[in-house]
Amino acid sequence: MSKQQHCDVLIIGGGPVGLSAALQLAKLGVDVWCVERRSTLSRHPKAGGIHPRTVELFRQWGLADAVIAAALPPHRGRGFGWTTRLIGGIHLGHVMFDDDPAEQAESAEASPEAGCFTPQDDVEPILHQALLRAGGRYSFGTTAKILEQDDNGVTVAVSGEPLTQTVRARYVIAADGVRSATRDALGVTESTAPVFGESIGVYFRSQRLTQLTESNPYALSWIINADIVGSFARIGKEDKWIFNFGRDPQLPDSAYDESSCLARLREAAGDADVDVEVLSILRWRHEAAVADSWRVGRVFLAGDSAHRFPPHGGFGMNSGIQDTANLTWKLVRVLHGVADDSLLDTYEQERKPVAEYNVMQCLVNTERLKSTGFMGSDPSELAAIESPEGEPVRRRIAESVPAQREQFRSQGQQFGFIYESTALVGDDTEPERSTVSDYHPTGHPGARAPHLWIEYPAGTPRSTVDLSDGDFVVLAGRAGQAWTSAANSLGLRCVVISPRMTAASGTSFESVYGIEATGAVLVRPDGHVGMRVRTGPSDPTGVLRAGLDQILHTRTAS
């Protein structure tokens, strides 16, 4: 065993969550090492739908353009459809993203970015290259096992070619996935829902299928017929697709070899001659779980090691990447000695309730989806679905499709969660809560700072989302000039936002954020409001200093 190495943060697991955490830390000068047991980046995209809030984070890291460039063309991702066969099938219903002008306007007002469909195996190389450019370390074919930890750090056995070495890290992030060995070794239990099915995902390339469906506007098509029930998703570019279908756990693995999967795929496609180049085949389970503890000493769980959701709603990778945005800014400030270690307890306080809510809603989405015949279908009911006698079942499915809209339009769930923790300064008000579909922007402490376009003289418009830029920032009302000197005295930036600057938004900054003209909000590095002062105090410097002390746990929170 070689001489012990040292780093500030060791990240176990180099998928999109581990890469995101490593990138943020490296950009802020932290000595970070990310280790991945696989020999390559992901070859099978377990995720592909990227929510607008996640694209906002990519925007902050300078990666949004690259992620969007690799995405499914917009005209191919306008909605989700139900049909008996992908080619030449009977249309059963659809949910579109762009068929309601009012909803489109609300989406545009919620964020400077739209969501996109970029597969995980295209996202990971973008993150990986950015990490290397930022000076972070990343090792393939490397495993890590925690040996011990104390008040000063964690000792980890890191094994890879050609040797095993011990590493002393001040903190560890376990982003090693659904079957997290780190979570299990730490003895962390999970709150779970019953497993309600297994599936097979076939990742493949087919130029013919892309050509035959060129006018198809659906990012995902649910296939329901007597032969096969499954779904096709067009993934990114280069004629890549995923076909998912249910696996019977009573059948042996041999029943799902490549030739059997191809036969099912062609049945669902409705074209026995469609060309298919299989890229990978993955077996996976429909399950839901949230880890009961997200911190064990100096080790933190993130992403799938902390939570896993049914896929209906697309919150898996998105939630994991957003976990890292919450954790990393806190780690950086503790490592730099400007925050107390107890600040790190607020990671679980803030992110675990979000995961629990996402689990609940994804389970609701799954139950609703059953009504379309996609899951738990009665084979006898589907026997005639493609014949004239099948009109009643087709009508029943069509009538159940509109109820699926909440699964695909979840602006409130994506943007509207409001943290509650000791890393916030409350203002004794009750926020207006968002629903799953409807997002209500608010400047309440704990909320993601609402997006408004800010126009500078002779400058390019910027979103309020961009103003934190990885650090604390004060956003003040039009008569809040006193906040500028207060912020500068504490090493913070302050932006005084006048009505003229938000004219293009058509909405007052003060009304959206819930402050008066002399008031201000302190936005945290993760883009969430840390403190709101509704009207200007006599000592803004003292108020800011006390707010920072409370958020950073450098004094006892009241």
C-alpha positions in Angstrom: 0.0 0.0 0.0 1.5 3.4 -1.0 2.0 6.5 1.0 -1.3 8.1 2.2 -2.8 10.8 0.0 -4.8 13.7 1.1 -7.7 15.7 -0.4 -10.4 18.1 0.8 -13.3 16.1 -0.6 -13.4 12.6 -1.9 -16.5 11.7 -4.1 -17.4 8.1 -4.5 -19.3 7.6 -7.7 -18.6 9.5 -10.9 -22.1 9.7 -12.6 -23.9 12.9 -13.2 -24.4 13.6 -9.5 -20.8 12.9 -8.5 -19.5 14.9 -11.5 -21.7 17.8 -10.6 -20.5 17.9 -7.0 -16.9 17.6 -8.1 -17.2 20.4 -10.7 -18.7 22.9 -8.3 -16.1 22.2 -5.7 -13.2 22.3 -8.2 -14.4 25.6 -9.6 -14.2 27.1 -6.1 -10.7 25.9 -5.5 -11.4 22.8 -3.4 -9.0 19.9 -3.8 -11.5 17.3 -4.9 -11.1 13.7 -6.2 -13.9 11.8 -7.8 -13.5 8.0 -8.2 -15.7 5.8 -10.4 -15.7 2.0 -10.3 -16.7 1.7 -14.0 -14.0 1.8 -16.7 -16.0 4.4 -18.7 -18.7 7.0 -18.3 -22.3 5.8 -18.6 -23.1 3.9 -21.8 -26.8 3.5 -20.9 -28.8 6.7 -20.2 -30.8 6.0 -17.1 -32.1 9.5 -17.4 -32.8 12.0 -20.2 -35.3 14.6 -19.2 -33.6 17.6 -17.8 -35.8 20.0 -15.9 -35.5 23.8 -16.3 -34.2 24.2 -12.7 -31.3 21.8 -13.6 -30.6 23.7 -16.8 -30.4 26.8 -14.7 -27.6 25.2 -12.7 -25.8 24.1 -15.9 -26.2 27.8 -17.0 -24.4 28.9 -13.8 -21.6 26.5 -14.5 -21.3 27.6 -18.1 -22.6 24.3 -19.6 -26.2 25.0 -20.6 -25.4 25.7 -24.2 -23.5 22.4 -24.6 -26.2 20.4 -22.9 -29.0 22.0 -25.0 -26.9 21.4 -28.2 -26.9 17.7 -27.5 -30.6 17.6 -26.8 -33.5 16.1 -28.7 -34.6 18.7 -31.4 -37.5 20.8 -30.0 -40.0 19.7 -32.6 -39.4 16.1 -31.5 -40.1 16.8 -27.9 -43.4 18.7 -27.8 -45.3 16.2 -25.8 -46.1 12.6 -24.9 -48.3 10.2 -26.8 -50.2 6.9 -26.4 -50.7 4.6 -29.4 -51.1 0.9 -30.2 -47.9 0.8 -32.3 -45.2 3.4 -32.9 -45.6 3.1 -36.7 -49.1 2.9 -38.1 -50.7 2.4 -34.8 -54.1 3.7 -33.5 -53.7 7.0 -31.7 -55.0 6.8 -28.2 -54.3 10.2 -26.8 -51.5 12.7 -26.0 -50.4 15.4 -23.6 -48.7 18.4 -25.3 -46.4 21.0 -23.8 -47.2 23.8 -26.2 -51.0 23.5 -26.7 -51.9 26.1 -24.1 -50.6 29.6 -24.6 -51.2 30.5 -21.0 -49.1 27.6 -19.8 -46.4 28.4 -22.2 -46.3 32.0 -20.9 -46.1 30.8 -17.3 -43.2 28.5 -18.2 -41.3 31.3 -19.9 -41.9 33.6 -16.8 -40.7 30.9 -14.4 -37.2 30.5 -15.7 -34.6 31.9 -18.2 -34.2 28.3 -19.4 -36.5 25.6 -20.8 -36.1 22.0 -20.1 -34.6 19.6 -22.6 -34.2 16.0 -23.4 -30.4 15.2 -23.3 -29.4 11.7 -22.4 -27.2 10.9 -19.4 -24.5 9.4 -21.6 -24.2 12.8 -23.4 -24.5 14.9 -20.2 -21.7 13.0 -18.4 -18.9 13.8 -20.9 -19.8 17.5 -20.8 -19.5 17.5 -17.0 -16.4 15.3 -17.1 -14.5 17.7 -19.4 -15.6 20.7 -17.4 -14.3 19.0 -14.2 -10.9 18.4 -15.8 -10.7 21.9 -17.1 -11.4 23.2 -13.6 -8.5 21.2 -12.2 -10.5 18.4 -10.5 -9.3 14.8 -10.4 -11.3 11.9 -11.7 -10.3 8.2 -11.8 -12.0 5.4 -13.7 -11.9 1.7 -12.5 -11.5 2.8 -8.9 -13.4 1.7 -5.9 -13.5 3.3 -2.4 -14.2 1.8 1.0 -14.5 3.9 4.2 -12.1 2.6 6.8 -12.7 5.0 9.7 -13.5 8.6 10.5 -12.9 11.0 13.3 -13.5 14.7 14.1 -10.9 15.8 11.5 -11.5 13.6 8.5 -12.2 10.3 6.9 -9.8 7.5 6.0 -10.7 5.7 2.8 -9.1 2.7 1.0 -9.1 3.6 -2.7 -8.4 0.6 -5.0 -7.5 0.9 -8.7 -4.9 -0.1 -11.1 -2.1 -0.6 -10.2 -2.5 -0.3 -6.4 -4.6 0.2 -3.3 -3.9 3.3 -1.3 -5.3 5.1 1.7 -6.7 8.5 1.3 -7.4 11.0 4.0 -10.2 13.3 3.1 -11.8 16.0 5.2 -15.2 15.1 3.8 -16.7 12.3 1.6 -19.7 12.5 -0.7 -21.2 9.1 -1.5 -22.9 9.4 -5.0 -22.5 5.7 -5.7 -26.0 5.0 -6.9 -29.1 3.0 -6.1 -27.2 0.0 -4.6 -24.8 2.3 -2.7 -22.2 0.2 -1.0 -21.2 3.2 1.0 -24.7 3.7 2.4 -24.9 0.0 3.3 -21.5 0.0 5.0 -22.5 3.0 7.1 -25.6 1.2 8.2 -28.0 3.8 6.9 -31.5 2.4 6.6 -34.1 3.5 4.0 -37.8 4.2 4.1 -39.2 2.3 1.1 -42.3 1.7 -0.9 -43.0 -1.8 -2.2 -41.3 -2.7 -5.5 -44.1 -2.6 -8.1 -42.4 -4.0 -11.2 -39.3 -4.7 -13.1 -38.4 -3.4 -16.6 -36.0 -3.9 -19.4 -34.5 -1.0 -21.2 -33.1 -1.5 -24.7 -30.8 1.4 -25.8 -30.5 1.3 -29.6 -29.8 3.2 -32.7 -32.2 3.1 -35.7 -32.1 5.5 -38.6 -35.2 4.0 -40.2 -37.2 4.4 -37.0 -36.2 8.1 -36.8 -37.1 8.6 -40.5 -40.5 6.9 -40.2 -41.4 9.0 -37.1 -40.0 12.4 -38.3 -43.4 14.0 -38.0 -44.0 12.5 -34.6 -43.9 15.3 -32.0 -43.7 13.0 -28.9 -40.5 12.7 -26.8 -42.0 9.5 -25.4 -44.7 7.2 -26.9 -46.5 4.7 -24.7 -47.3 1.5 -26.6 -50.4 -0.5 -25.6 -51.5 -3.6 -27.5 -52.2 -7.2 -26.9 -48.7 -8.3 -27.8 -46.6 -5.8 -25.9 -46.9 -2.9 -23.5 -43.9 -0.6 -23.4 -42.6 2.8 -24.4 -40.3 4.4 -26.9 -38.3 7.5 -26.1 -36.2 9.3 -28.7 -32.9 10.1 -27.0 -30.9 13.2 -28.0 -29.5 13.0 -31.5 -27.8 10.5 -33.7 -31.0 8.3 -34.2 -30.8 7.0 -30.6 -33.8 5.5 -28.8 -34.7 3.6 -25.7 -37.4 1.0 -25.6 -38.7 0.0 -22.1 -41.0 -2.8 -21.4 -42.1 -4.9 -18.3 -40.1 -7.9 -17.2 -41.9 -10.9 -15.8 -39.9 -11.9 -12.7 -41.0 -15.5 -13.0 -39.2 -15.8 -16.3 -35.4 -16.6 -16.5 -32.9 -14.1 -17.8 -32.6 -16.1 -21.0 -36.1 -15.0 -21.9 -34.7 -11.5 -22.1 -31.6 -12.0 -24.2 -30.9 -9.6 -27.1 -32.9 -11.6 -29.7 -36.0 -11.7 -27.5 -35.7 -8.0 -26.7 -35.5 -7.2 -30.4 -38.6 -9.3 -31.2 -40.5 -7.3 -28.5 -39.1 -4.0 -29.8 -40.2 -4.7 -33.4 -43.7 -5.8 -32.2 -44.1 -2.5 -30.4 -42.6 -0.5 -33.3 -45.1 -2.2 -35.8 -42.3 -2.8 -38.3 -40.7 -6.3 -38.4 -37.9 -5.1 -40.6 -36.8 -2.0 -38.7 -33.0 -1.7 -38.4 -31.7 -1.9 -34.9 -28.2 -1.5 -33.5 -28.4 -2.5 -29.9 -26.1 -0.3 -27.7 -26.9 -1.7 -24.3 -29.6 -3.5 -22.4 -30.4 -2.7 -18.8 -32.7 -4.4 -16.2 -34.2 -2.1 -13.6 -36.8 -1.9 -10.9 -39.8 0.4 -10.3 -39.1 1.4 -6.7 -39.1 4.3 -4.3 -36.9 4.9 -1.3 -35.4 7.7 0.8 -32.4 7.2 3.1 -33.3 7.8 6.7 -30.0 9.7 7.3 -28.1 11.8 4.7 -25.1 12.5 6.9 -23.0 10.1 8.9 -20.2 12.1 10.5 -18.2 13.5 7.7 -19.9 11.4 5.0 -22.9 12.7 2.9 -25.2 10.8 0.7 -26.4 12.4 -2.6 -28.4 11.4 -5.6 -29.6 7.8 -5.9 -27.7 6.8 -2.8 -30.0 9.1 -0.9 -33.2 8.7 -2.8 -34.7 6.9 -5.7 -38.0 7.5 -7.4 -40.3 5.8 -10.0 -39.4 7.4 -13.4 -42.8 9.0 -13.9 -42.0 12.7 -13.6 -38.3 12.6 -14.3 -37.1 13.6 -10.9 -34.2 11.2 -10.4 -31.1 12.8 -12.0 -32.6 16.3 -11.6 -33.0 15.9 -7.8 -29.5 14.4 -7.5 -27.8 17.3 -9.3 -29.9 19.8 -7.2 -28.7 18.0 -4.1 -25.2 18.9 -5.0 -26.0 22.5 -5.5 -27.3 22.6 -1.9 -24.4 20.7 -0.4 -21.3 22.1 -2.1 -21.6 25.8 -1.2 -21.9 24.7 2.4 -18.9 22.4 2.2 -16.8 25.2 0.6 -17.5 27.6 3.4 -16.9 25.1 6.1 -13.6 24.1 4.4 -12.6 27.8 4.2 -13.3 28.3 7.8 -16.1 30.9 7.3 -18.9 28.6 8.5 -19.4 26.2 11.3 -19.5 22.4 10.6 -23.1 22.4 11.9 -24.1 24.2 8.7 -23.7 20.9 7.0 -26.6 19.4 9.0 -28.9 21.7 7.0 -28.2 19.7 3.9 -30.5 16.9 5.1 -32.9 19.4 6.7 -33.5 21.0 3.3 -33.1 18.3 0.8 -34.7 15.3 2.5 -38.2 16.8 2.6 -37.9 17.6 -1.2 -37.0 14.0 -1.9 -39.9 12.7 0.3 -42.3 14.9 -1.6 -40.9 13.8 -5.0 -41.3 10.2 -4.0 -44.9 10.8 -3.0 -45.8 12.6 -6.3 -44.0 10.1 -8.5 -46.0 7.3 -6.8 -49.2 9.3 -7.6 -48.0 9.6 -11.2 -47.4 5.9 -11.4 -50.9 5.1 -10.0 -52.5 7.5 -12.5 -50.5 5.9 -15.4 -52.0 2.5 -14.6 -55.4 3.9 -15.7 -54.1 4.3 -19.3 -53.5 0.5 -19.5 -49.7 1.0 -19.4 -49.1 -0.8 -16.1 -51.1 -3.8 -14.7 -53.2 -4.2 -17.9 -55.7 -7.0 -18.1 -54.5 -9.0 -21.2 -58.1 -10.0 -22.1 -59.1 -6.3 -22.1 -56.3 -5.5 -24.6 -57.0 -8.5 -26.9 -59.3 -6.5 -29.2 -57.7 -3.0 -28.8 -56.6 -2.9 -32.4 -59.9 -4.1 -33.8 -63.3 -2.4 -34.2 -64.5 -4.2 -31.1 -61.8 -2.5 -29.1 -63.4 0.9 -29.3 -64.6 0.9 -25.6 -61.1 0.2 -24.2 -59.6 2.7 -26.6 -62.1 5.3 -25.4 -61.4 4.5 -21.8 -57.7 5.0 -22.3 -58.3 8.2 -24.2 -60.4 9.6 -21.4 -57.7 8.7 -18.8 -54.9 10.5 -20.7 -55.7 14.2 -19.6 -55.3 13.1 -16.0 -51.6 12.4 -16.8 -50.9 16.1 -17.5 -49.6 16.8 -14.0 -46.9 14.2 -14.5 -45.5 16.2 -17.4 -46.4 19.8 -16.3 -44.9 20.0 -12.8 -43.6 23.6 -12.6 -44.7 24.0 -9.0 -42.9 20.8 -8.0 -39.8 21.8 -9.8 -39.5 25.4 -8.7 -41.9 25.9 -5.8 -40.3 23.9 -2.9 -39.4 26.1 0.0 -36.6 25.0 2.4 -37.0 25.1 6.1 -33.8 24.9 8.1 -31.4 26.8 10.4 -29.5 28.0 7.4 -32.3 30.6 6.8 -33.5 33.7 8.6 -37.3 33.6 8.9 -39.5 36.6 8.6 -42.6 35.4 10.4 -44.7 35.2 7.3 -46.5 32.3 5.6 -45.6 31.8 1.9 -48.0 31.2 -0.9 -47.5 27.5 -1.6 -47.2 26.2 -5.1 -49.1 23.2 -6.3 -47.6 20.4 -8.4 -48.5 22.2 -11.7 -48.7 25.8 -10.7 -45.6 27.7 -9.5 -46.1 30.8 -7.3 -43.0 32.8 -7.3 -42.1 34.2 -3.9 -39.1 35.8 -2.1 -39.9 34.0 1.1 -36.8 32.7 2.9 -36.0 29.2 1.6 -37.6 29.7 -1.8 -35.6 29.6 -5.0 -35.1 33.3 -5.9 -37.7 34.0 -8.6 -36.6 34.7 -12.1 -37.0 38.2 -13.6 -35.2 39.7 -16.5 -32.9 42.6 -15.5 -31.9 45.1 -18.1 -28.8 47.1 -17.7 -28.1 50.3 -19.8 -26.5 49.3 -23.1 -26.1 45.8 -21.7 -27.4 42.3 -22.3 -30.4 41.4 -20.2 -29.6 39.1 -17.2 -31.9 36.9 -15.1 -32.0 37.4 -11.4 -31.2 33.7 -11.4 -27.7 34.6 -12.7 -27.0 37.2 -10.1 -25.9 34.9 -7.3 -23.2 33.4 -9.5 -22.1 30.9 -6.8 -21.9 33.5 -4.0 -24.1 35.5 -1.7 -25.7 38.5 -3.3 -28.1 41.2 -2.0 -31.0 42.2 -4.2 -32.5 45.5 -3.1 -35.6 47.5 -4.0 -35.5 50.7 -6.0 -34.9 52.9 -2.9 -32.5 50.4 -1.3 -29.2 52.2 -2.1 -28.2 51.9 1.6 -27.8 48.2 1.1 -25.0 48.7 -1.4 -22.5 50.1 1.1 -23.7 47.6 3.8 -23.1 44.7 1.4 -19.7 46.0 0.2 -18.5 46.4 3.8 -19.0 42.7 4.2 -17.5 41.7 0.9 -20.8 41.1 -0.8 -22.3 42.4 -4.1 -25.5 44.3 -4.1 -27.8 45.0 -7.0 -30.4 47.7 -6.6 -33.3 46.8 -9.0 -35.3 49.7 -10.3 -38.7 49.4 -12.1 -36.9 50.5 -15.3 -34.6 47.4 -15.0 -37.5 45.0 -14.9 -39.7 46.7 -17.5 -39.3 43.9 -20.0 -40.6 41.4 -17.4 -43.8 43.4 -16.9 -43.6 42.6 -13.2 -42.3 44.6 -10.2 -39.3 43.1 -8.5 -40.6 44.3 -5.2 -44.1 42.8 -5.6 -42.7 39.4 -6.7 -40.1 39.3 -3.8 -42.5 40.7 -1.2 -40.5 43.7 -0.1 -41.0 47.5 -0.1 -38.9 49.9 -2.0 -36.3 50.1 0.8 -36.3 46.3 1.4 -33.9 43.6 0.2 -33.3 39.9 0.1 -30.0 38.1 0.7 -29.7 35.3 -1.9 -27.5 32.3 -1.0 -25.0 30.7 -3.3 -27.4 28.0 -4.3 -29.9 30.6 -5.6 -32.3 30.3 -2.6 -33.4 33.3 -0.5 -31.6 33.2 2.8 -33.1 36.3 4.3 -35.7 38.8 3.4 -35.9 42.3 5.0 -39.2 43.7 3.9 -38.4 47.3 4.7 -35.1 49.1 5.1 -33.7 49.0 8.7 -31.8 51.7 10.4 -28.6 49.6 10.4 -28.5 47.5 7.2 -24.9 46.5 7.9 -25.8 45.0 11.2 -28.8 43.2 9.8 -26.7 41.7 7.0 -24.0 40.7 9.3 -26.4 39.0 11.7 -28.2 37.3 8.8 -24.9 35.9 7.5 -23.9 34.7 11.0 -27.2 32.9 11.4 -27.1 31.3 7.9 -23.5 30.2 8.2 -24.0 29.1 11.8 -21.2 31.3 13.1 -23.4 32.1 16.0 -26.3 30.3 17.6 -29.4 30.6 15.4 -32.3 32.2 17.3 
